[in-house]
Amino acid sequence: MSCFLANFQYCVWTDGLNALLGKEMTSEFTRSDMDTLLNMEMKLRLLDLENIQIPEVPPPIPKEPSNYDFVYDCN
């Protein structure tokens, strides 16, 4: 009896192909990831005590700094 060693990679590929074909992603790994994301979303929504809206899109990425010398002399 052989054991399938690449279970995670197989699930990633089959779930990806199913998503591209418009089918349901059915692996246990995807189910676990979806549960984690849904739990995080619910916790974020429950923390909405001050009516702070969670944006649908991420904020724009700021420009790069003119230099990367962030070391301060505290002496």
Chimera marker file (.cmm) of the C-alpha trace (Angstrom):
<marker_set name="trace">
<marker id="1" x="0.000" y="0.000" z="0.000" r="1" g="1" b="0" radius="0.5"/>
<marker id="2" x="1.461" y="3.356" z="-0.994" r="1" g="1" b="0" radius="0.5"/>
<marker id="3" x="0.952" y="6.707" z="0.689" r="1" g="1" b="0" radius="0.5"/>
<marker id="4" x="0.401" y="9.879" z="-1.318" r="1" g="1" b="0" radius="0.5"/>
<marker id="5" x="3.100" y="12.280" z="-0.086" r="1" g="1" b="0" radius="0.5"/>
<marker id="6" x="2.138" y="15.439" z="-1.963" r="1" g="1" b="0" radius="0.5"/>
<marker id="7" x="-1.372" y="15.767" z="-0.554" r="1" g="1" b="0" radius="0.5"/>
<marker id="8" x="-1.149" y="19.520" z="0.055" r="1" g="1" b="0" radius="0.5"/>
<marker id="9" x="0.212" y="20.285" z="-3.430" r="1" g="1" b="0" radius="0.5"/>
<marker id="10" x="-2.451" y="18.065" z="-4.999" r="1" g="1" b="0" radius="0.5"/>
<marker id="11" x="-5.191" y="19.914" z="-3.112" r="1" g="1" b="0" radius="0.5"/>
<marker id="12" x="-3.780" y="23.322" z="-4.076" r="1" g="1" b="0" radius="0.5"/>
<marker id="13" x="-3.709" y="22.372" z="-7.758" r="1" g="1" b="0" radius="0.5"/>
<marker id="14" x="-7.117" y="20.710" z="-7.844" r="1" g="1" b="0" radius="0.5"/>
<marker id="15" x="-8.729" y="23.565" z="-5.905" r="1" g="1" b="0" radius="0.5"/>
<marker id="16" x="-7.084" y="26.090" z="-8.246" r="1" g="1" b="0" radius="0.5"/>
<marker id="17" x="-8.309" y="24.249" z="-11.323" r="1" g="1" b="0" radius="0.5"/>
<marker id="18" x="-11.790" y="23.918" z="-9.824" r="1" g="1" b="0" radius="0.5"/>
<marker id="19" x="-11.832" y="27.671" z="-9.117" r="1" g="1" b="0" radius="0.5"/>
<marker id="20" x="-10.834" y="28.425" z="-12.716" r="1" g="1" b="0" radius="0.5"/>
<marker id="21" x="-13.592" y="26.119" z="-13.965" r="1" g="1" b="0" radius="0.5"/>
<marker id="22" x="-16.155" y="27.752" z="-11.679" r="1" g="1" b="0" radius="0.5"/>
<marker id="23" x="-16.547" y="24.659" z="-9.530" r="1" g="1" b="0" radius="0.5"/>
<marker id="24" x="-16.475" y="24.339" z="-5.754" r="1" g="1" b="0" radius="0.5"/>
<marker id="25" x="-13.096" y="23.979" z="-4.031" r="1" g="1" b="0" radius="0.5"/>
<marker id="26" x="-13.589" y="20.934" z="-1.823" r="1" g="1" b="0" radius="0.5"/>
<marker id="27" x="-10.272" y="20.142" z="-0.113" r="1" g="1" b="0" radius="0.5"/>
<marker id="28" x="-9.924" y="20.138" z="3.659" r="1" g="1" b="0" radius="0.5"/>
<marker id="29" x="-7.112" y="22.704" z="3.376" r="1" g="1" b="0" radius="0.5"/>
<marker id="30" x="-9.399" y="25.155" z="1.574" r="1" g="1" b="0" radius="0.5"/>
<marker id="31" x="-12.173" y="24.552" z="4.077" r="1" g="1" b="0" radius="0.5"/>
<marker id="32" x="-9.744" y="25.274" z="6.925" r="1" g="1" b="0" radius="0.5"/>
<marker id="33" x="-8.486" y="28.463" z="5.234" r="1" g="1" b="0" radius="0.5"/>
<marker id="34" x="-12.051" y="29.651" z="4.602" r="1" g="1" b="0" radius="0.5"/>
<marker id="35" x="-12.982" y="28.999" z="8.241" r="1" g="1" b="0" radius="0.5"/>
<marker id="36" x="-9.975" y="31.034" z="9.383" r="1" g="1" b="0" radius="0.5"/>
<marker id="37" x="-10.833" y="33.941" z="7.073" r="1" g="1" b="0" radius="0.5"/>
<marker id="38" x="-14.506" y="33.916" z="8.071" r="1" g="1" b="0" radius="0.5"/>
<marker id="39" x="-13.615" y="33.850" z="11.775" r="1" g="1" b="0" radius="0.5"/>
<marker id="40" x="-11.248" y="36.796" z="11.299" r="1" g="1" b="0" radius="0.5"/>
<marker id="41" x="-13.907" y="38.738" z="9.386" r="1" g="1" b="0" radius="0.5"/>
<marker id="42" x="-16.500" y="38.085" z="12.092" r="1" g="1" b="0" radius="0.5"/>
<marker id="43" x="-14.086" y="39.235" z="14.812" r="1" g="1" b="0" radius="0.5"/>
<marker id="44" x="-13.288" y="42.393" z="12.852" r="1" g="1" b="0" radius="0.5"/>
<marker id="45" x="-16.971" y="43.142" z="12.380" r="1" g="1" b="0" radius="0.5"/>
<marker id="46" x="-17.668" y="42.547" z="16.076" r="1" g="1" b="0" radius="0.5"/>
<marker id="47" x="-14.893" y="45.028" z="16.955" r="1" g="1" b="0" radius="0.5"/>
<marker id="48" x="-16.735" y="47.718" z="14.979" r="1" g="1" b="0" radius="0.5"/>
<marker id="49" x="-17.678" y="49.502" z="18.210" r="1" g="1" b="0" radius="0.5"/>
<marker id="50" x="-16.948" y="53.010" z="16.918" r="1" g="1" b="0" radius="0.5"/>
<marker id="51" x="-18.530" y="52.550" z="13.464" r="1" g="1" b="0" radius="0.5"/>
<marker id="52" x="-15.143" y="52.388" z="11.773" r="1" g="1" b="0" radius="0.5"/>
<marker id="53" x="-15.686" y="51.136" z="8.257" r="1" g="1" b="0" radius="0.5"/>
<marker id="54" x="-13.393" y="48.404" z="6.969" r="1" g="1" b="0" radius="0.5"/>
<marker id="55" x="-12.459" y="49.413" z="3.406" r="1" g="1" b="0" radius="0.5"/>
<marker id="56" x="-13.236" y="47.055" z="0.556" r="1" g="1" b="0" radius="0.5"/>
<marker id="57" x="-9.932" y="47.852" z="-1.193" r="1" g="1" b="0" radius="0.5"/>
<marker id="58" x="-6.490" y="48.306" z="0.378" r="1" g="1" b="0" radius="0.5"/>
<marker id="59" x="-5.063" y="51.826" z="0.736" r="1" g="1" b="0" radius="0.5"/>
<marker id="60" x="-2.586" y="53.028" z="-1.907" r="1" g="1" b="0" radius="0.5"/>
<marker id="61" x="1.049" y="52.062" z="-1.429" r="1" g="1" b="0" radius="0.5"/>
<marker id="62" x="3.082" y="55.143" z="-0.396" r="1" g="1" b="0" radius="0.5"/>
<marker id="63" x="6.088" y="56.361" z="-2.390" r="1" g="1" b="0" radius="0.5"/>
<marker id="64" x="9.491" y="55.026" z="-1.438" r="1" g="1" b="0" radius="0.5"/>
<marker id="65" x="11.438" y="57.239" z="0.995" r="1" g="1" b="0" radius="0.5"/>
<marker id="66" x="14.182" y="59.471" z="-0.391" r="1" g="1" b="0" radius="0.5"/>
<marker id="67" x="16.739" y="57.605" z="1.741" r="1" g="1" b="0" radius="0.5"/>
<marker id="68" x="16.784" y="54.551" z="3.927" r="1" g="1" b="0" radius="0.5"/>
<marker id="69" x="18.938" y="55.998" z="6.726" r="1" g="1" b="0" radius="0.5"/>
<marker id="70" x="16.582" y="55.388" z="9.648" r="1" g="1" b="0" radius="0.5"/>
<marker id="71" x="19.282" y="55.054" z="12.324" r="1" g="1" b="0" radius="0.5"/>
<marker id="72" x="19.070" y="57.691" z="15.025" r="1" g="1" b="0" radius="0.5"/>
<marker id="73" x="21.921" y="58.781" z="17.272" r="1" g="1" b="0" radius="0.5"/>
<marker id="74" x="20.454" y="58.757" z="20.778" r="1" g="1" b="0" radius="0.5"/>
<marker id="75" x="23.703" y="59.836" z="22.508" r="1" g="1" b="0" radius="0.5"/>
<link id1="1" id2="2" r="1" g="1" b="0" radius="0.2"/>
<link id1="2" id2="3" r="1" g="1" b="0" radius="0.2"/>
<link id1="3" id2="4" r="1" g="1" b="0" radius="0.2"/>
<link id1="4" id2="5" r="1" g="1" b="0" radius="0.2"/>
<link id1="5" id2="6" r="1" g="1" b="0" radius="0.2"/>
<link id1="6" id2="7" r="1" g="1" b="0" radius="0.2"/>
<link id1="7" id2="8" r="1" g="1" b="0" radius="0.2"/>
<link id1="8" id2="9" r="1" g="1" b="0" radius="0.2"/>
<link id1="9" id2="10" r="1" g="1" b="0" radius="0.2"/>
<link id1="10" id2="11" r="1" g="1" b="0" radius="0.2"/>
<link id1="11" id2="12" r="1" g="1" b="0" radius="0.2"/>
<link id1="12" id2="13" r="1" g="1" b="0" radius="0.2"/>
<link id1="13" id2="14" r="1" g="1" b="0" radius="0.2"/>
<link id1="14" id2="15" r="1" g="1" b="0" radius="0.2"/>
<link id1="15" id2="16" r="1" g="1" b="0" radius="0.2"/>
<link id1="16" id2="17" r="1" g="1" b="0" radius="0.2"/>
<link id1="17" id2="18" r="1" g="1" b="0" radius="0.2"/>
<link id1="18" id2="19" r="1" g="1" b="0" radius="0.2"/>
<link id1="19" id2="20" r="1" g="1" b="0" radius="0.2"/>
<link id1="20" id2="21" r="1" g="1" b="0" radius="0.2"/>
<link id1="21" id2="22" r="1" g="1" b="0" radius="0.2"/>
<link id1="22" id2="23" r="1" g="1" b="0" radius="0.2"/>
<link id1="23" id2="24" r="1" g="1" b="0" radius="0.2"/>
<link id1="24" id2="25" r="1" g="1" b="0" radius="0.2"/>
<link id1="25" id2="26" r="1" g="1" b="0" radius="0.2"/>
<link id1="26" id2="27" r="1" g="1" b="0" radius="0.2"/>
<link id1="27" id2="28" r="1" g="1" b="0" radius="0.2"/>
<link id1="28" id2="29" r="1" g="1" b="0" radius="0.2"/>
<link id1="29" id2="30" r="1" g="1" b="0" radius="0.2"/>
<link id1="30" id2="31" r="1" g="1" b="0" radius="0.2"/>
<link id1="31" id2="32" r="1" g="1" b="0" radius="0.2"/>
<link id1="32" id2="33" r="1" g="1" b="0" radius="0.2"/>
<link id1="33" id2="34" r="1" g="1" b="0" radius="0.2"/>
<link id1="34" id2="35" r="1" g="1" b="0" radius="0.2"/>
<link id1="35" id2="36" r="1" g="1" b="0" radius="0.2"/>
<link id1="36" id2="37" r="1" g="1" b="0" radius="0.2"/>
<link id1="37" id2="38" r="1" g="1" b="0" radius="0.2"/>
<link id1="38" id2="39" r="1" g="1" b="0" radius="0.2"/>
<link id1="39" id2="40" r="1" g="1" b="0" radius="0.2"/>
<link id1="40" id2="41" r="1" g="1" b="0" radius="0.2"/>
<link id1="41" id2="42" r="1" g="1" b="0" radius="0.2"/>
<link id1="42" id2="43" r="1" g="1" b="0" radius="0.2"/>
<link id1="43" id2="44" r="1" g="1" b="0" radius="0.2"/>
<link id1="44" id2="45" r="1" g="1" b="0" radius="0.2"/>
<link id1="45" id2="46" r="1" g="1" b="0" radius="0.2"/>
<link id1="46" id2="47" r="1" g="1" b="0" radius="0.2"/>
<link id1="47" id2="48" r="1" g="1" b="0" radius="0.2"/>
<link id1="48" id2="49" r="1" g="1" b="0" radius="0.2"/>
<link id1="49" id2="50" r="1" g="1" b="0" radius="0.2"/>
<link id1="50" id2="51" r="1" g="1" b="0" radius="0.2"/>
<link id1="51" id2="52" r="1" g="1" b="0" radius="0.2"/>
<link id1="52" id2="53" r="1" g="1" b="0" radius="0.2"/>
<link id1="53" id2="54" r="1" g="1" b="0" radius="0.2"/>
<link id1="54" id2="55" r="1" g="1" b="0" radius="0.2"/>
<link id1="55" id2="56" r="1" g="1" b="0" radius="0.2"/>
<link id1="56" id2="57" r="1" g="1" b="0" radius="0.2"/>
<link id1="57" id2="58" r="1" g="1" b="0" radius="0.2"/>
<link id1="58" id2="59" r="1" g="1" b="0" radius="0.2"/>
<link id1="59" id2="60" r="1" g="1" b="0" radius="0.2"/>
<link id1="60" id2="61" r="1" g="1" b="0" radius="0.2"/>
<link id1="61" id2="62" r="1" g="1" b="0" radius="0.2"/>
<link id1="62" id2="63" r="1" g="1" b="0" radius="0.2"/>
<link id1="63" id2="64" r="1" g="1" b="0" radius="0.2"/>
<link id1="64" id2="65" r="1" g="1" b="0" radius="0.2"/>
<link id1="65" id2="66" r="1" g="1" b="0" radius="0.2"/>
<link id1="66" id2="67" r="1" g="1" b="0" radius="0.2"/>
<link id1="67" id2="68" r="1" g="1" b="0" radius="0.2"/>
<link id1="68" id2="69" r="1" g="1" b="0" radius="0.2"/>
<link id1="69" id2="70" r="1" g="1" b="0" radius="0.2"/>
<link id1="70" id2="71" r="1" g="1" b="0" radius="0.2"/>
<link id1="71" id2="72" r="1" g="1" b="0" radius="0.2"/>
<link id1="72" id2="73" r="1" g="1" b="0" radius="0.2"/>
<link id1="73" id2="74" r="1" g="1" b="0" radius="0.2"/>
<link id1="74" id2="75" r="1" g="1" b="0" radius="0.2"/>
</marker_set>
